[in-house]
Amino acid sequence: MQLLLVDDEERFLSTTSKFLTQKGLKVFTATSGADALEILMKEDK
């Protein structure tokens, strides 16, 4: 399973991403909506 986390607080993204990765998820992080859209477009191929 893949998950995209979007938040402007990098500390939250880092901590949450590490936790979810340990649970077996593939986690992508973005600090803005524009960054999230870029990730979605890149990973959707």
mmCIF file as gemmi writes it, N, C-alpha and C atoms, coordinates in Angstrom:
data_model
loop_
_atom_site.group_PDB
_atom_site.id
_atom_site.type_symbol
_atom_site.label_atom_id
_atom_site.label_alt_id
_atom_site.label_comp_id
_atom_site.label_asym_id
_atom_site.label_entity_id
_atom_site.label_seq_id
_atom_site.pdbx_PDB_ins_code
_atom_site.Cartn_x
_atom_site.Cartn_y
_atom_site.Cartn_z
_atom_site.occupancy
_atom_site.B_iso_or_equiv
_atom_site.pdbx_formal_charge
_atom_site.auth_seq_id
_atom_site.auth_asym_id
_atom_site.pdbx_PDB_model_num
ATOM 1 N N . MET Axp A 1 ? 0.846 -1.175 0 1 0 ? 1 A 1
ATOM 2 C CA . MET Axp A 1 ? 0 0 0 1 0 ? 1 A 1
ATOM 3 C C . MET Axp A 1 ? 0.89 1.236 0 1 0 ? 1 A 1
ATOM 4 N N . GLN Axp A 2 ? 0.437 2.265 -0.696 1 0 ? 2 A 1
ATOM 5 C CA . GLN Axp A 2 ? 1.153 3.527 -0.772 1 0 ? 2 A 1
ATOM 6 C C . GLN Axp A 2 ? 0.32 4.636 -0.151 1 0 ? 2 A 1
ATOM 7 N N . LEU Axp A 3 ? 1.029 5.604 0.422 1 0 ? 3 A 1
ATOM 8 C CA . LEU Axp A 3 ? 0.356 6.706 1.087 1 0 ? 3 A 1
ATOM 9 C C . LEU Axp A 3 ? 1.113 7.996 0.809 1 0 ? 3 A 1
ATOM 10 N N . LEU Axp A 4 ? 0.376 9.064 0.539 1 0 ? 4 A 1
ATOM 11 C CA . LEU Axp A 4 ? 0.975 10.375 0.34 1 0 ? 4 A 1
ATOM 12 C C . LEU Axp A 4 ? 0.55 11.273 1.497 1 0 ? 4 A 1
ATOM 13 N N . LEU Axp A 5 ? 1.529 11.738 2.244 1 0 ? 5 A 1
ATOM 14 C CA . LEU Axp A 5 ? 1.28 12.664 3.357 1 0 ? 5 A 1
ATOM 15 C C . LEU Axp A 5 ? 1.629 14.077 2.906 1 0 ? 5 A 1
ATOM 16 N N . VAL Axp A 6 ? 0.734 15.007 3.158 1 0 ? 6 A 1
ATOM 17 C CA . VAL Axp A 6 ? 0.974 16.401 2.79 1 0 ? 6 A 1
ATOM 18 C C . VAL Axp A 6 ? 0.762 17.263 4.026 1 0 ? 6 A 1
ATOM 19 N N . ASP Axp A 7 ? 1.802 17.99 4.397 1 0 ? 7 A 1
ATOM 20 C CA . ASP Axp A 7 ? 1.719 18.892 5.549 1 0 ? 7 A 1
ATOM 21 C C . ASP Axp A 7 ? 2.878 19.876 5.456 1 0 ? 7 A 1
ATOM 22 N N . ASP Axp A 8 ? 2.687 21.068 5.975 1 0 ? 8 A 1
ATOM 23 C CA . ASP Axp A 8 ? 3.759 22.062 5.912 1 0 ? 8 A 1
ATOM 24 C C . ASP Axp A 8 ? 4.751 21.94 7.067 1 0 ? 8 A 1
ATOM 25 N N . GLU Axp A 9 ? 4.516 21.021 7.975 1 0 ? 9 A 1
ATOM 26 C CA . GLU Axp A 9 ? 5.439 20.805 9.093 1 0 ? 9 A 1
ATOM 27 C C . GLU Axp A 9 ? 6.305 19.578 8.816 1 0 ? 9 A 1
ATOM 28 N N . GLU Axp A 10 ? 7.559 19.829 8.46 1 0 ? 10 A 1
ATOM 29 C CA . GLU Axp A 10 ? 8.457 18.746 8.077 1 0 ? 10 A 1
ATOM 30 C C . GLU Axp A 10 ? 8.71 17.762 9.218 1 0 ? 10 A 1
ATOM 31 N N . ARG Axp A 11 ? 8.714 18.246 10.433 1 0 ? 11 A 1
ATOM 32 C CA . ARG Axp A 11 ? 8.933 17.363 11.587 1 0 ? 11 A 1
ATOM 33 C C . ARG Axp A 11 ? 7.808 16.319 11.692 1 0 ? 11 A 1
ATOM 34 N N . PHE Axp A 12 ? 6.58 16.76 11.501 1 0 ? 12 A 1
ATOM 35 C CA . PHE Axp A 12 ? 5.436 15.852 11.513 1 0 ? 12 A 1
ATOM 36 C C . PHE Axp A 12 ? 5.558 14.827 10.384 1 0 ? 12 A 1
ATOM 37 N N . LEU Axp A 13 ? 5.902 15.303 9.181 1 0 ? 13 A 1
ATOM 38 C CA . LEU Axp A 13 ? 6.047 14.4 8.047 1 0 ? 13 A 1
ATOM 39 C C . LEU Axp A 13 ? 7.119 13.349 8.3 1 0 ? 13 A 1
ATOM 40 N N . SER Axp A 14 ? 8.231 13.773 8.834 1 0 ? 14 A 1
ATOM 41 C CA . SER Axp A 14 ? 9.329 12.847 9.096 1 0 ? 14 A 1
ATOM 42 C C . SER Axp A 14 ? 8.943 11.778 10.108 1 0 ? 14 A 1
ATOM 43 N N . THR Axp A 15 ? 8.394 12.197 11.22 1 0 ? 15 A 1
ATOM 44 C CA . THR Axp A 15 ? 8.015 11.261 12.282 1 0 ? 15 A 1
ATOM 45 C C . THR Axp A 15 ? 6.933 10.295 11.81 1 0 ? 15 A 1
ATOM 46 N N . THR Axp A 16 ? 5.904 10.823 11.181 1 0 ? 16 A 1
ATOM 47 C CA . THR Axp A 16 ? 4.795 9.994 10.723 1 0 ? 16 A 1
ATOM 48 C C . THR Axp A 16 ? 5.242 9.045 9.616 1 0 ? 16 A 1
ATOM 49 N N . SER Axp A 17 ? 6.069 9.536 8.72 1 0 ? 17 A 1
ATOM 50 C CA . SER Axp A 17 ? 6.575 8.715 7.628 1 0 ? 17 A 1
ATOM 51 C C . SER Axp A 17 ? 7.393 7.538 8.156 1 0 ? 17 A 1
ATOM 52 N N . LYS Axp A 18 ? 8.258 7.794 9.112 1 0 ? 18 A 1
ATOM 53 C CA . LYS Axp A 18 ? 9.068 6.716 9.699 1 0 ? 18 A 1
ATOM 54 C C . LYS Axp A 18 ? 8.18 5.663 10.345 1 0 ? 18 A 1
ATOM 55 N N . PHE Axp A 19 ? 7.188 6.093 11.087 1 0 ? 19 A 1
ATOM 56 C CA . PHE Axp A 19 ? 6.278 5.168 11.761 1 0 ? 19 A 1
ATOM 57 C C . PHE Axp A 19 ? 5.53 4.299 10.745 1 0 ? 19 A 1
ATOM 58 N N . LEU Axp A 20 ? 4.97 4.931 9.725 1 0 ? 20 A 1
ATOM 59 C CA . LEU Axp A 20 ? 4.185 4.192 8.734 1 0 ? 20 A 1
ATOM 60 C C . LEU Axp A 20 ? 5.059 3.27 7.877 1 0 ? 20 A 1
ATOM 61 N N . THR Axp A 21 ? 6.283 3.696 7.603 1 0 ? 21 A 1
ATOM 62 C CA . THR Axp A 21 ? 7.21 2.843 6.861 1 0 ? 21 A 1
ATOM 63 C C . THR Axp A 21 ? 7.526 1.581 7.663 1 0 ? 21 A 1
ATOM 64 N N . GLN Axp A 22 ? 7.699 1.725 8.962 1 0 ? 22 A 1
ATOM 65 C CA . GLN Axp A 22 ? 7.946 0.57 9.823 1 0 ? 22 A 1
ATOM 66 C C . GLN Axp A 22 ? 6.759 -0.384 9.831 1 0 ? 22 A 1
ATOM 67 N N . LYS Axp A 23 ? 5.578 0.129 9.562 1 0 ? 23 A 1
ATOM 68 C CA . LYS Axp A 23 ? 4.361 -0.694 9.507 1 0 ? 23 A 1
ATOM 69 C C . LYS Axp A 23 ? 4.161 -1.334 8.13 1 0 ? 23 A 1
ATOM 70 N N . GLY Axp A 24 ? 5.085 -1.077 7.199 1 0 ? 24 A 1
ATOM 71 C CA . GLY Axp A 24 ? 5.04 -1.723 5.898 1 0 ? 24 A 1
ATOM 72 C C . GLY Axp A 24 ? 4.454 -0.923 4.759 1 0 ? 24 A 1
ATOM 73 N N . LEU Axp A 25 ? 4.172 0.355 4.986 1 0 ? 25 A 1
ATOM 74 C CA . LEU Axp A 25 ? 3.617 1.196 3.934 1 0 ? 25 A 1
ATOM 75 C C . LEU Axp A 25 ? 4.73 1.891 3.151 1 0 ? 25 A 1
ATOM 76 N N . LYS Axp A 26 ? 4.486 2.134 1.888 1 0 ? 26 A 1
ATOM 77 C CA . LYS Axp A 26 ? 5.382 2.971 1.089 1 0 ? 26 A 1
ATOM 78 C C . LYS Axp A 26 ? 4.845 4.39 1.214 1 0 ? 26 A 1
ATOM 79 N N . VAL Axp A 27 ? 5.642 5.281 1.783 1 0 ? 27 A 1
ATOM 80 C CA . VAL Axp A 27 ? 5.172 6.624 2.121 1 0 ? 27 A 1
ATOM 81 C C . VAL Axp A 27 ? 5.905 7.681 1.297 1 0 ? 27 A 1
ATOM 82 N N . PHE Axp A 28 ? 5.122 8.562 0.711 1 0 ? 28 A 1
ATOM 83 C CA . PHE Axp A 28 ? 5.644 9.741 0.03 1 0 ? 28 A 1
ATOM 84 C C . PHE Axp A 28 ? 5.233 10.948 0.862 1 0 ? 28 A 1
ATOM 85 N N . THR Axp A 29 ? 6.081 11.963 0.885 1 0 ? 29 A 1
ATOM 86 C CA . THR Axp A 29 ? 5.753 13.161 1.65 1 0 ? 29 A 1
ATOM 87 C C . THR Axp A 29 ? 5.898 14.402 0.771 1 0 ? 29 A 1
ATOM 88 N N . ALA Axp A 30 ? 5.07 15.385 1.055 1 0 ? 30 A 1
ATOM 89 C CA . ALA Axp A 30 ? 5.12 16.666 0.357 1 0 ? 30 A 1
ATOM 90 C C . ALA Axp A 30 ? 4.782 17.771 1.353 1 0 ? 30 A 1
ATOM 91 N N . THR Axp A 31 ? 5.414 18.916 1.153 1 0 ? 31 A 1
ATOM 92 C CA . THR Axp A 31 ? 5.173 20.038 2.065 1 0 ? 31 A 1
ATOM 93 C C . THR Axp A 31 ? 4.219 21.073 1.478 1 0 ? 31 A 1
ATOM 94 N N . SER Axp A 32 ? 3.73 20.814 0.267 1 0 ? 32 A 1
ATOM 95 C CA . SER Axp A 32 ? 2.757 21.734 -0.344 1 0 ? 32 A 1
ATOM 96 C C . SER Axp A 32 ? 1.872 20.969 -1.316 1 0 ? 32 A 1
ATOM 97 N N . GLY Axp A 33 ? 0.783 21.59 -1.682 1 0 ? 33 A 1
ATOM 98 C CA . GLY Axp A 33 ? -0.113 20.987 -2.654 1 0 ? 33 A 1
ATOM 99 C C . GLY Axp A 33 ? 0.563 20.789 -4.006 1 0 ? 33 A 1
ATOM 100 N N . ALA Axp A 34 ? 1.367 21.774 -4.407 1 0 ? 34 A 1
ATOM 101 C CA . ALA Axp A 34 ? 2.065 21.686 -5.692 1 0 ? 34 A 1
ATOM 102 C C . ALA Axp A 34 ? 3.036 20.5 -5.693 1 0 ? 34 A 1
ATOM 103 N N . ASP Axp A 35 ? 3.754 20.329 -4.588 1 0 ? 35 A 1
ATOM 104 C CA . ASP Axp A 35 ? 4.678 19.19 -4.474 1 0 ? 35 A 1
ATOM 105 C C . ASP Axp A 35 ? 3.915 17.869 -4.503 1 0 ? 35 A 1
ATOM 106 N N . ALA Axp A 36 ? 2.766 17.837 -3.852 1 0 ? 36 A 1
ATOM 107 C CA . ALA Axp A 36 ? 1.95 16.623 -3.828 1 0 ? 36 A 1
ATOM 108 C C . ALA Axp A 36 ? 1.484 16.263 -5.236 1 0 ? 36 A 1
ATOM 109 N N . LEU Axp A 37 ? 1.059 17.256 -6.001 1 0 ? 37 A 1
ATOM 110 C CA . LEU Axp A 37 ? 0.62 16.994 -7.376 1 0 ? 37 A 1
ATOM 111 C C . LEU Axp A 37 ? 1.759 16.463 -8.233 1 0 ? 37 A 1
ATOM 112 N N . GLU Axp A 38 ? 2.953 17.003 -8.04 1 0 ? 38 A 1
ATOM 113 C CA . GLU Axp A 38 ? 4.124 16.513 -8.775 1 0 ? 38 A 1
ATOM 114 C C . GLU Axp A 38 ? 4.379 15.041 -8.468 1 0 ? 38 A 1
ATOM 115 N N . ILE Axp A 39 ? 4.31 14.682 -7.211 1 0 ? 39 A 1
ATOM 116 C CA . ILE Axp A 39 ? 4.516 13.292 -6.8 1 0 ? 39 A 1
ATOM 117 C C . ILE Axp A 39 ? 3.449 12.394 -7.409 1 0 ? 39 A 1
ATOM 118 N N . LEU Axp A 40 ? 2.206 12.825 -7.352 1 0 ? 40 A 1
ATOM 119 C CA . LEU Axp A 40 ? 1.116 12.035 -7.918 1 0 ? 40 A 1
ATOM 120 C C . LEU Axp A 40 ? 1.308 11.818 -9.427 1 0 ? 40 A 1
ATOM 121 N N . MET Axp A 41 ? 1.692 12.837 -10.129 1 0 ? 41 A 1
ATOM 122 C CA . MET Axp A 41 ? 1.896 12.717 -11.566 1 0 ? 41 A 1
ATOM 123 C C . MET Axp A 41 ? 3.072 11.792 -11.882 1 0 ? 41 A 1
ATOM 124 N N . LYS Axp A 42 ? 4.117 11.893 -11.096 1 0 ? 42 A 1
ATOM 125 C CA . LYS Axp A 42 ? 5.307 11.066 -11.306 1 0 ? 42 A 1
ATOM 126 C C . LYS Axp A 42 ? 5.027 9.599 -10.985 1 0 ? 42 A 1
ATOM 127 N N . GLU Axp A 43 ? 4.338 9.339 -9.902 1 0 ? 43 A 1
ATOM 128 C CA . GLU Axp A 43 ? 4.1 7.975 -9.446 1 0 ? 43 A 1
ATOM 129 C C . GLU Axp A 43 ? 2.935 7.297 -10.167 1 0 ? 43 A 1
ATOM 130 N N . ASP Axp A 44 ? 2.111 8.055 -10.861 1 0 ? 44 A 1
ATOM 131 C CA . ASP Axp A 44 ? 0.957 7.488 -11.541 1 0 ? 44 A 1
ATOM 132 C C . ASP Axp A 44 ? 1.332 6.802 -12.845 1 0 ? 44 A 1
ATOM 133 N N . LYS Axp A 45 ? 2.545 6.953 -13.291 1 0 ? 45 A 1
ATOM 134 C CA . LYS Axp A 45 ? 2.977 6.373 -14.573 1 0 ? 45 A 1
ATOM 135 C C . LYS Axp A 45 ? 3.264 4.914 -14.471 1 0 ? 45 A 1
